[in-house]
Amino acid sequence: MRLPIAIAILSGTIAMASAKTPVQNPASAQPSPSVFVNTLMPQPAHLTEQPGALVITPSFTTVEGHFHDARLDHAVTRALNRLKERTGLLIANLPADSASATLTVDVDGPGEAIQSDDENESYSLDVTPSGAHLHAATDIGAMHGLETLLQLVQPDGEQFILPAVSIQDAPRFRWRGLMIDCGRHFIPFPVLLRTLDAMAAVKMNVFHWHLTEDQGFRIESKLFPKLTEDGSDGLFYTQDQARELVAYARDRGIRVVPEFDMPGHTGSWLVGYPDLAGGPGPFHIERRFGVFDPVMDPTRDSTYKFIDAFIGEMAAIFPDPYMHIGGDENNGVEWKQNPRIQTFMHDHNLKDTAALQNYFNQKLLQILKKHDKRMVGWDEILTPDLPKDIVVQSWRGFDSLAAGAKQGYSGILSAGYYLDHMDSAEDHYLVDPIPAKSDLTADQQARILGGEACMWAEYVNGDVVDSRIWPRTAAIAERLWSPQGVNNVDDMYRRLAAESIRLESFGLTHLSQEKIGLRRLAGPSSEEAGDMNALRTFVSVLQPPDFSGIASEHRTTLSPFSALTFVLPPDPPSRHDFEHLVADYLQDPVAAEAGQTQLTGIFDAWIAAEPDLLRMMANSPILARTRPRAEQLARLGTLGSEAVSYLSSGQPAPQGWKARQLALLDQAGRLQCGVRFTVLQPLRDLVNSVQER
């Protein structure tokens, strides 16, 4: 059995300690049996446990110190409302004097009028049996401290407590972002708002809003109305909504950086304004996904006049110092096929389309500077000709990011944080913007601003997107906030499970969406027949295919999201839990009676599920597509049961048994039915541990 482990971070180092640390109950003269279970995420920079605990009662009150403003007032009110919902106590949101307040929020000042990546986000939090004190330099630091305070709340018998702790905290990286692509599939506005709430809960501070793509132009322009009239299918955000989102984000300490991709990925621009194009057209909203030929014409002054007016309009909506221009995946086909553009390149000594794109970026950079914006773009914009004040977002990997830093450019890492690739939380968690073995100097490391999780939307819509972003993004948030040495994967998963449940309070559907989707696929009679238990057993060991697997289905923007693939969460708990159950069992199979019992019960359930699954699939055409996987599950159950029997008894298997089982595992590992198993590697470990005669 694995005991819960908490991480206590002292002076930048990590001391592993039992999560069950006794604290005192101030409401009793006798020591309380209560324990501090550390489920903080992200882990603070410095955390020290203290004796005792603060009991939360209806008389819990809060006072703000010498400074407060509307943003701080809103943050405190939201925190008290959440505390009330969490504890079920009728906590009155009434002002208190400093002497009697349970929680004192002491803030030095408001921070920057327009939030930037230099904002002071540090805070300290001290909880004692008599009260709590939160100090921060700015509103934003106070918001982070309030989130930590809410994560500390835990039950203690019939009451809730705040364990006594002393925390001094600040982020490791100043850019901790989440990008959502709203161009390929439109993501409803309420989904974005609840995403911002969840980002704030895990201390992320940049929302990168990808607003334009070949498949849709998603932001209203009053100067150029055809951008949405002809390029959005009627699915776009109004300027009022954009302003509301910016204000909503700022109220939670989150910056909004919009992205308007150019010169490529601009098919939706060109439908309404074909004069911008480098080719003859005609142009249409793209229904497929990939890299397409339509591109802006960088040789015409009219192109830059259009962009100048548009950027000016957007700059009035998005006050952040940064604006993202994309700049990626321009294949240059239309530029090569246009004789006039080829003549322009020759006359300006531009040797290839990459040089022409650099020419475009130089002109675009001047427009951005005119509107007081710093350029952010993907790897492709990085050329020695651009000034050092641009920011490069790397999708190619750390080597590309490091090369930019060595040349003097600031950068953001996104490689390794692509949520649409369906990697595990563990995979994301172990990717670091500055790896421990990096050869970057201190000055070069300082140019790595942080990282961004990326939710590209080829294969998500508003119903699916929550489950693709959460809870894995919380693991990325910790990597970008906490000290580099906070890297215990097992403990991350323990705390991630708790944080996943907490995130539901914002209306996220990452947990409920699977249950709803399964009921829809199975039909109303399945619950009455008792078949849902078999279906739950089946899906508990399945997850979606990786990006290439989904892409192989050749979906378009018009494809439905009804398949089992889109019901399943990436990296379900079964994967990590089953890995550890098998690993623990294999340490001593003969003596591991508890492990044998658990594994045998699991394998028996897989085998028993098959008849109910096949009966259900006979009445559900969509589920029926996964029938081969249901049949494989029963065979995997038999494989596992036999392996445990041989290992626990110490008896060898017949000659050739192992080869047959490994062949079955190879077959189960092939892409099939739009789903993949989570349990194949541990099963392979079991088979390989069996001896043959």
C-alpha positions in Angstrom: 0.0 0.0 0.0 1.3 3.5 -0.8 0.8 6.0 2.0 -0.1 9.6 1.2 2.9 11.8 1.0 3.1 15.5 1.5 5.9 17.8 0.4 7.3 20.3 2.8 9.4 22.8 1.0 12.1 24.4 3.1 14.6 26.9 1.7 14.1 25.6 -1.8 14.7 22.0 -0.9 12.1 19.2 -0.5 11.7 17.2 2.6 9.4 14.2 2.2 7.1 13.8 5.2 4.0 11.9 6.1 0.8 13.7 5.2 -0.5 12.8 8.6 1.1 15.4 10.8 -0.7 15.9 14.1 -2.1 19.4 14.8 -3.8 20.8 17.9 -7.5 21.5 18.0 -7.9 25.0 19.6 -11.5 24.1 20.6 -10.4 21.4 22.9 -8.0 21.2 25.8 -7.0 17.7 24.6 -4.8 17.1 21.5 -6.9 16.5 18.5 -6.5 13.3 16.4 -6.8 15.5 13.3 -4.0 15.5 10.6 -2.8 17.9 8.0 -3.2 16.3 4.6 -1.3 18.5 2.2 -3.2 18.7 -1.1 -1.9 22.1 -2.1 -1.4 22.6 -5.8 0.8 24.2 -6.8 3.1 23.5 -3.9 4.4 26.7 -2.2 8.0 27.7 -2.4 8.4 27.4 1.4 6.0 25.7 3.7 6.4 24.9 7.4 3.8 23.0 9.4 3.1 24.4 12.9 1.3 22.9 15.9 -2.5 23.4 16.1 -5.2 24.4 13.8 -7.7 27.2 13.2 -11.3 26.0 13.6 -13.7 27.5 11.0 -17.0 28.7 12.5 -19.9 30.9 11.4 -18.2 33.8 13.2 -15.3 33.6 10.7 -14.6 37.3 9.7 -12.1 39.0 7.4 -10.5 42.5 7.5 -8.5 44.2 4.8 -5.5 46.2 6.1 -4.6 49.7 5.3 -5.1 49.3 1.6 -8.0 47.9 -0.4 -9.6 48.5 -3.7 -12.5 47.1 -5.8 -10.4 44.2 -7.1 -9.2 43.1 -3.7 -12.7 43.5 -2.3 -14.0 41.2 -5.1 -11.3 38.6 -4.4 -12.1 38.5 -0.7 -15.8 38.3 -1.3 -15.4 35.4 -3.8 -13.1 33.6 -1.3 -15.6 33.9 1.5 -18.4 32.7 -0.7 -16.4 29.6 -1.6 -15.5 29.0 2.0 -19.1 29.1 2.9 -20.0 26.6 0.2 -17.1 24.4 1.1 -17.9 24.2 4.8 -21.7 24.6 4.7 -21.4 27.3 7.3 -23.4 30.5 7.3 -20.3 32.7 7.2 -21.4 36.4 7.0 -19.5 38.6 4.6 -19.3 41.5 7.0 -16.4 43.8 7.7 -14.6 43.3 11.0 -12.1 45.3 13.0 -8.5 44.3 12.9 -8.5 43.1 16.5 -11.3 40.5 16.1 -10.9 39.4 12.5 -10.3 35.7 11.9 -8.4 36.5 8.7 -6.4 39.7 8.0 -5.6 40.4 4.4 -2.7 42.9 4.4 -1.8 44.3 1.0 0.8 47.0 0.3 -0.8 48.4 -2.9 -2.8 47.6 -6.1 0.0 46.6 -8.4 0.3 47.8 -12.0 -2.6 49.6 -13.8 -2.1 47.3 -16.8 -0.8 43.9 -15.5 2.5 42.8 -17.0 4.9 39.9 -16.7 6.9 42.0 -14.1 4.0 42.0 -11.6 4.9 41.1 -8.0 2.9 37.9 -7.3 4.5 36.9 -4.0 2.6 36.4 -0.7 3.0 35.0 2.8 0.3 33.2 4.8 0.5 32.4 8.5 -2.3 30.3 10.1 -2.3 29.9 13.9 -5.0 28.5 16.2 -6.1 32.1 16.9 -6.3 33.4 13.3 -4.8 33.8 9.9 -2.7 36.6 8.4 -2.2 37.0 4.6 0.4 39.6 3.4 1.1 40.5 -0.2 2.7 43.3 -2.1 -0.2 43.5 -4.6 -3.8 42.4 -5.1 -2.5 39.6 -7.3 -0.3 38.2 -4.6 -3.3 38.4 -2.2 -5.4 36.4 -4.7 -2.8 33.7 -4.9 -2.7 33.6 -1.1 -6.5 33.3 -0.8 -6.4 30.3 -3.2 -3.9 28.6 -1.0 -6.0 29.4 2.1 -9.0 27.7 0.4 -7.0 24.7 -0.5 -5.9 24.3 3.1 -9.4 23.8 4.3 -10.0 20.3 5.5 -12.5 18.4 7.6 -11.7 17.4 11.2 -14.4 15.2 12.6 -17.6 17.3 12.7 -15.8 20.6 11.9 -13.6 22.2 9.3 -10.1 23.5 10.1 -7.2 25.4 8.6 -4.1 23.6 9.7 -1.5 25.9 11.3 1.2 26.6 8.7 3.7 29.3 7.7 4.0 29.8 3.9 6.2 32.2 2.0 5.5 31.8 -1.7 6.3 33.3 -5.1 6.3 31.8 -8.6 9.4 30.3 -10.3 8.3 31.6 -13.7 6.4 34.8 -14.4 4.5 33.5 -17.5 2.2 30.6 -16.6 -0.3 30.4 -19.5 -3.0 28.5 -21.1 -3.8 28.9 -24.8 -7.3 27.9 -26.1 -7.7 27.7 -29.8 -11.2 29.1 -30.5 -10.6 29.3 -34.3 -10.9 25.7 -35.4 -13.9 25.0 -33.2 -15.7 27.9 -31.5 -15.7 27.5 -27.7 -18.7 29.1 -26.0 -18.2 32.2 -23.9 -19.3 30.7 -20.5 -16.7 27.9 -20.9 -14.0 30.5 -21.2 -15.2 32.3 -18.1 -15.1 29.2 -15.9 -11.7 28.3 -17.4 -10.4 31.6 -16.1 -11.8 30.8 -12.6 -10.0 27.4 -12.7 -6.7 29.1 -14.0 -6.8 31.5 -11.0 -7.3 28.6 -8.6 -4.0 27.0 -9.7 -2.2 30.4 -10.0 -1.9 30.6 -13.8 -1.7 34.2 -15.0 -1.9 34.4 -18.8 -4.9 33.4 -21.0 -3.7 33.2 -24.6 -6.8 33.6 -26.7 -6.3 32.2 -30.2 -8.9 34.0 -32.2 -8.3 33.5 -35.9 -7.8 30.4 -38.0 -8.5 29.0 -41.5 -11.7 27.5 -40.0 -13.0 30.7 -38.4 -12.5 34.4 -37.5 -13.8 34.7 -34.0 -13.6 38.3 -32.9 -16.0 41.1 -34.1 -14.4 44.0 -36.0 -16.5 47.0 -36.5 -14.0 48.4 -39.0 -14.0 45.2 -41.1 -17.4 43.5 -40.5 -16.9 41.0 -43.3 -14.3 39.2 -41.2 -17.1 37.7 -39.1 -20.0 38.1 -41.5 -18.2 35.9 -44.1 -15.5 34.1 -42.1 -17.1 32.8 -38.9 -20.3 30.8 -39.7 -21.9 33.3 -37.3 -19.8 31.9 -34.4 -17.7 34.7 -32.9 -17.3 36.9 -29.8 -18.6 40.4 -29.8 -16.3 43.2 -28.7 -18.5 43.7 -25.6 -17.8 40.0 -24.7 -14.1 40.5 -25.3 -14.1 43.5 -22.9 -16.1 41.5 -20.4 -13.6 38.6 -20.6 -10.6 40.9 -20.2 -12.2 42.5 -17.1 -13.2 39.1 -15.7 -9.6 37.9 -16.1 -8.1 41.0 -14.6 -10.3 40.7 -11.6 -8.7 37.3 -11.1 -5.1 38.4 -11.8 -5.0 37.0 -15.3 -3.7 38.7 -18.4 -5.3 38.2 -21.8 -3.0 38.0 -24.8 -5.0 37.7 -28.1 -3.6 35.9 -31.1 -4.3 37.0 -34.6 -2.5 34.5 -36.8 -0.7 36.0 -39.9 0.4 35.8 -42.7 -0.6 32.1 -42.9 -3.6 30.4 -41.3 -5.6 33.3 -42.7 -8.2 31.6 -44.9 -11.1 33.1 -42.8 -9.7 36.6 -43.3 -9.6 36.2 -47.0 -13.2 35.1 -47.5 -14.5 38.6 -46.9 -11.3 40.5 -47.9 -9.7 38.7 -50.8 -7.6 41.7 -51.7 -5.4 40.8 -48.8 -4.4 37.5 -50.4 -1.2 36.4 -52.1 -3.2 34.2 -54.4 -6.2 34.4 -56.7 -8.7 32.6 -54.6 -11.6 31.9 -54.5 -11.5 31.6 -50.7 -13.7 29.7 -48.2 -13.9 28.8 -44.6 -11.8 25.6 -44.3 -13.6 22.5 -43.0 -10.5 20.3 -42.9 -7.5 20.6 -40.6 -3.8 21.1 -41.5 -1.6 23.6 -43.3 -3.2 25.3 -46.3 -2.0 27.6 -49.1 -4.0 30.8 -48.5 -1.7 33.5 -47.2 -1.6 37.3 -47.0 0.2 39.3 -49.7 3.2 41.0 -48.0 4.2 43.1 -51.0 1.2 45.5 -51.0 1.0 48.6 -48.9 -2.8 48.0 -48.7 -2.1 44.9 -46.7 -0.3 46.8 -44.0 -2.9 49.6 -43.9 -5.6 47.0 -43.3 -3.5 45.3 -40.5 -2.7 48.7 -39.0 -6.4 49.6 -38.7 -7.3 46.2 -37.4 -4.5 46.1 -34.8 -5.4 49.5 -33.6 -9.0 48.4 -33.1 -8.0 45.3 -31.2 -5.4 47.2 -29.1 -8.3 49.3 -27.7 -10.0 46.1 -26.5 -6.9 44.2 -25.2 -4.7 46.4 -23.0 -2.0 43.8 -22.3 1.5 44.8 -23.4 1.8 41.8 -25.6 0.0 40.7 -28.8 0.5 37.4 -30.5 0.8 37.3 -34.3 1.2 33.6 -34.8 3.6 33.5 -37.7 3.7 29.7 -38.0 3.2 27.1 -40.7 3.2 29.3 -43.8 4.1 26.9 -46.6 4.8 29.7 -49.1 3.0 28.0 -52.0 1.0 31.0 -53.1 4.0 33.3 -52.9 6.0 31.0 -55.1 3.2 30.8 -57.6 2.6 34.5 -57.9 4.8 36.1 -60.5 4.3 39.6 -59.1 5.4 38.5 -55.6 8.4 36.6 -57.1 9.4 39.9 -58.9 9.1 41.8 -55.6 11.3 39.2 -53.9 14.0 39.5 -56.6 13.9 43.3 -56.5 14.3 43.3 -52.7 17.0 40.6 -52.6 14.7 38.2 -50.7 16.2 34.8 -51.5 13.2 32.6 -50.3 9.8 32.7 -48.8 11.3 32.6 -45.3 13.1 35.9 -46.1 9.8 37.3 -47.4 8.0 36.3 -44.2 10.8 38.1 -42.2 10.1 41.2 -44.3 6.4 40.9 -43.4 7.3 40.5 -39.7 9.5 43.6 -39.8 6.6 45.6 -41.1 4.2 44.1 -38.7 6.5 44.8 -35.8 6.4 48.5 -36.6 2.7 48.4 -36.6 2.6 46.7 -33.2 5.0 49.2 -31.7 2.9 52.0 -33.0 0.1 50.6 -30.9 2.3 50.0 -27.9 2.4 46.3 -28.3 5.3 43.7 -28.0 5.3 41.0 -30.6 4.8 37.4 -29.6 5.0 34.6 -32.2 5.8 31.0 -32.7 9.2 29.6 -33.4 9.1 30.5 -37.1 9.3 34.3 -36.4 12.8 34.0 -34.8 15.4 35.6 -37.1 18.5 37.6 -36.2 16.9 40.6 -38.0 14.2 41.1 -35.4 14.8 43.2 -32.3 15.5 41.5 -29.0 12.2 42.7 -27.5 10.1 40.2 -29.3 9.0 37.0 -27.5 9.2 33.5 -29.1 6.8 30.8 -28.2 8.4 27.5 -28.8 6.4 24.5 -30.1 9.6 22.9 -31.4 11.2 22.2 -28.0 13.7 23.3 -25.5 16.6 23.4 -27.9 14.8 26.0 -30.0 13.9 27.9 -26.9 17.4 27.8 -25.6 18.8 28.9 -29.0 16.6 32.0 -28.8 17.7 32.8 -25.3 21.4 32.5 -26.3 20.7 35.0 -29.1 19.1 37.4 -26.5 15.4 36.7 -27.1 12.8 36.1 -24.5 10.8 32.9 -24.8 7.9 30.7 -23.6 7.9 26.9 -23.8 4.9 25.1 -25.1 6.5 21.9 -26.5 5.6 19.2 -24.0 2.5 21.0 -22.9 0.2 20.3 -25.9 -3.0 19.1 -24.2 -4.4 17.9 -27.5 -1.7 15.3 -27.8 -3.4 13.3 -25.0 -0.2 12.8 -23.0 -0.4 12.0 -19.3 -0.2 14.5 -16.5 3.1 12.8 -15.6 4.5 13.5 -19.1 3.6 17.2 -18.9 4.8 17.4 -15.3 8.3 16.3 -16.1 8.8 18.8 -18.8 10.7 21.9 -17.5 11.2 25.2 -19.3 14.7 25.1 -17.9 15.9 21.5 -17.5 18.2 20.7 -14.6 21.0 19.9 -17.1 20.6 23.1 -19.1 23.8 24.9 -20.2 22.1 28.3 -20.2 23.8 31.0 -18.2 21.9 32.8 -15.4 21.2 35.8 -17.8 20.0 33.4 -20.5 17.8 31.5 -18.1 16.2 34.8 -17.1 15.0 35.2 -20.7 12.9 32.1 -20.3 9.6 33.7 -19.2 7.8 30.4 -18.5 5.5 28.2 -20.4 2.0 27.7 -21.8 -0.3 24.8 -22.0 -1.9 24.6 -25.4 -5.4 23.4 -26.2 -5.6 23.2 -29.9 -9.1 22.7 -31.0 -9.1 20.4 -34.1 -10.8 17.7 -32.0 -12.6 19.5 -29.2 -15.8 21.5 -28.9 -17.5 23.2 -26.0 -18.8 19.9 -24.6 -15.4 18.1 -24.6 -12.9 20.9 -23.9 -13.1 20.9 -20.1 -12.1 17.2 -19.9 -9.1 17.9 -22.3 -7.8 20.8 -20.3 -8.5 19.7 -16.7 -7.1 18.4 -14.5 -3.9 17.9 -16.4 -3.3 21.6 -16.7 -3.1 21.9 -12.9 0.1 19.7 -13.1 1.6 22.1 -15.7 0.6 25.0 -13.5 2.6 23.5 -10.6 5.6 22.9 -12.9 5.6 26.6 -13.8 5.0 27.9 -10.2 6.8 25.6 -7.8 10.5 25.1 -7.2 12.2 22.8 -9.7 12.8 20.1 -7.1 9.0 19.6 -6.6 8.9 16.6 -9.0 7.5 13.6 -7.2 5.0 12.1 -9.7 3.2 9.9 -7.2 2.6 12.8 -4.9 1.5 15.0 -7.8 -1.2 12.5 -8.7 -2.4 12.3 -5.1 -2.8 16.0 -4.9 -4.1 16.3 -8.5 -7.1 14.0 -7.5 -8.0 16.4 -4.8 -7.6 19.5 -6.9 -9.7 17.9 -9.7 -12.7 17.7 -7.4 -12.1 21.2 -6.1 -12.1 22.6 -9.7 -15.7 21.2 -10.2 -17.0 24.0 -8.0 -16.4 26.4 -10.9 -18.8 24.5 -13.1 -16.2 22.6 -15.0 -17.5 19.4 -16.5 -14.2 17.4 -16.8 -15.6 14.8 -14.3 -19.3 14.8 -15.0 -18.9 14.9 -18.8 -17.8 11.2 -18.9 -20.9 10.1 -16.9 -23.2 12.1 -19.1 -21.6 10.9 -22.3 -21.8 7.3 -21.3 -25.5 7.5 -20.4 -26.1 9.1 -23.8 -24.3 6.4 -25.6 -25.8 3.5 -23.7 -29.4 4.7 -23.9 -32.1 4.9 -21.2 -32.7 1.2 -20.8 -29.1 0.3 -19.9 -29.3 1.6 -16.3 -32.4 -0.5 -15.7 -30.7 -3.6 -17.1 -27.7 -3.0 -14.9 -25.4 -2.8 -17.9 -23.9 0.5 -16.8 -21.6 -1.2 -14.3 -20.1 -3.2 -17.1 -19.7 -0.1 -19.3 -18.0 1.7 -16.4 -15.6 -1.2 -16.0 -14.8 -1.1 -19.7 -14.2 2.6 -20.0 -12.1 2.7 -16.8 -9.2 1.2 -18.7 -9.6 3.2 -21.9 -8.5 6.6 -23.0 -8.6 8.5 -26.3 -5.9 7.9 -28.9 -3.0 10.3 -29.2 -3.1 13.2 -31.7 -2.0 11.2 -34.7 -4.6 8.5 -33.9 -7.5 11.0 -33.9 -6.1 12.8 -37.0 -6.1 9.5 -38.9 -9.9 9.6 -38.8 -9.9 12.6 -41.1 -12.4 14.6 -39.2 -13.6 18.0 -40.2 -15.3 21.0 -38.4 -18.6 19.4 -39.3 -17.9 16.0 -37.8 -20.0 15.1 -34.7 -18.5 14.5 -31.3 -20.6 11.5 -30.4 -18.0 8.7 -30.5 -16.7 7.0 -27.3 -13.4 8.7 -28.0 -14.8 12.1 -26.9 -16.4 10.8 -23.7 -13.1 9.4 -22.4 -10.8 11.6 -20.4 -7.1 11.6 -21.2 -4.9 10.0 -18.5 -7.7 8.4 -16.4 -6.8 7.5 -12.8 -6.8 3.8 -13.7 -3.5 4.1 -15.6 -1.3 5.4 -12.8 -3.1 3.4 -10.1 -2.9 0.1 -12.0 0.8 0.7 -12.7 1.5 1.0 -9.0 -0.7 -1.9 -8.0 1.2 -4.2 -10.3 4.6 -2.8 -9.4 3.9 -3.3 -5.7 2.6 -6.8 -6.3 5.7 -7.8 -8.3 8.0 -7.0 -5.5 7.0 -10.3 -3.9 4.1 -12.0 -5.7 4.1 -15.1 -3.4 3.7 -13.0 -0.2 1.5 -10.2 -1.6 -1.9 -11.6 -0.6 -3.6 -8.2 -0.7 -2.2 -7.4 -4.1 -3.2 -10.8 -5.4 -6.8 -10.3 -4.2 -7.0 -6.8 -5.7 -5.7 -7.9 -9.1 -7.8 -11.0 -9.3 -10.9 -9.0 -8.5 -10.0 -6.5 -11.3 -9.4 -9.2 -13.8 -12.5 -11.1 -12.9 -14.5 -7.9 -13.4 -13.0 -7.5 -16.9 -14.0 -11.0 -17.8 -17.5 -10.7 -16.3 -18.2 -7.4 -18.2 -18.1 -8.9 -21.6 -21.7 -10.4 -21.9 -23.3 -7.2 -20.6 -21.2 -5.1 -22.9 -22.0 -7.1 -25.9 -25.8 -7.0 -25.1 -25.6 -3.2 -24.7 -23.6 -2.8 -27.9 -26.3 -4.7 -29.8 -28.6 -1.8 -29.0 -26.1 1.1 -29.4 -24.7 1.4 -32.9 -22.1 4.0 -31.7 -20.8 1.8 -28.8 -20.9 -1.2 -31.2 -17.9 0.2 -33.0 -15.8 -0.6 -30.0 -17.0 -4.3 -29.8 -13.5 -5.6 -30.7 -12.1 -3.7 -27.6 -14.7 -5.2 -25.3 -13.8 -8.7 -26.5 -10.1 -7.9 -26.0 -10.8 -6.7 -22.5 -12.1 -10.1 -21.5 -9.1 -11.8 -23.0 -6.8 -9.3 -21.1 -8.6 -10.3 -18.0 -7.9 -13.9 -18.6 -4.3 -13.1 -19.3 -3.9 -11.2 -16.1 -5.7 -13.8 -14.0 -3.5 -16.6 -15.3 -0.3 -14.5 -14.8 -1.3 -13.8 -11.1 -2.1 -17.4 -10.6 1.3 -18.5 -11.8 3.2 -15.8 -9.9 1.4 -16.2 -6.6 1.7 -20.0 -6.6 5.3 -19.9 -7.7 4.4 -22.4 -10.5 5.8 -22.0 -14.0 3.6 -21.6 -17.0 3.6 -24.0 -20.0 6.1 -23.5 -22.7 4.8 -20.9 -25.2 2.3 -19.3 -22.8 4.3 -16.1 -22.6 4.7 -15.7 -26.3 0.9 -16.1 -26.8 0.1 -13.5 -24.1 2.7 -11.0 -25.5 1.2 -11.4 -29.0 -2.3 -10.6 -27.5 -0.8 -7.5 -25.8 0.8 -6.4 -29.1 -2.6 -6.8 -30.8 -4.4 -4.8 -28.1 -1.8 -2.1 -28.4 -2.6 -1.3 -32.1 -4.8 1.7 -32.9 -8.4 0.4 -33.1 -11.9 1.6 -32.6 -10.8 5.1 -31.7 -9.7 4.2 -28.1 -6.6 2.7 -26.5 -6.0 0.7 -23.3 -4.3 2.2 -20.3 -3.2 -1.0 -18.7 -1.0 -2.7 -21.3 2.5 -2.0 -20.0 1.7 -3.3 -16.4 0.1 -6.4 -18.0 3.3 -6.9 -20.0 5.3 -6.6 -16.8 3.2 -9.3 -15.3 3.6 -11.6 -18.3 7.4 -11.1 -18.4 7.7 -11.9 -14.7 6.2 -15.4 -15.3 8.6 -18.3 -15.6 8.0 -21.1 -18.1 8.8 -24.8 -17.8 
